[in-house]
Amino acid sequence: MKRPIRLTLDPHRIGLALVLVFLAGCTVFEAQHSSRSRKPGLATAPSPAPNSSATLTKVQNEIFTPKCAIPDCHASKAPGAEEGPPEGLILENGKSHEAIVKVQAHEFDLLRVAPGDPDNSYLVRKITPGAQIAWHRMPLDHPELKDSERQLIRDWIAAGAPKN
């Protein structure tokens, strides 16, 4: 004669199973909705480690000075000129770091340069085609920066935007 199978439900095992199902659901929900907590603009992907040769000096010499800190752009007010650079944003050697690092952008609730966070730095958005910005892409009325130049700026910011 066969014995009937008797099922006993252990409340501890049921509780553990419910906790595991809940945690798995939270993880899936967070993965699907984490972009809502990000500021609008760039899609973020895992960034490679920043290039250790990316310094402010290199950014200044290769990008800011020749392409940004030029008359009628982000240079100091020229003698006799009616206006200085927009929002006082001077990108000349010796002035650029103070003008952009940890300084609030006027158009978005972002810093111009958020040390360690290029994706949420307004400067990166202003030079990145397709990113959400206000006004015009930079450099204005000049060819867009090369990928390598944009990467140099991203690497410098990812490294903490030091004054080096």
Buried (B, 14 or more C-beta within 10 A) or exposed (E): EEEEEEEEEEEEEEEEEEEEEEEEEEEEEEEEEEEEEEEEBBEEEEEEEBBEEBBBEBBBEBBBBEBBBBEEBBBBEEEEEEEBBEEEBBBBEEBBBEBBBEBEBEEBEBBBBBBEBBBBBBBBBBBBEEBEBEEEBBBEEEEEBEEEBBBBBBBBBBBEBEEE
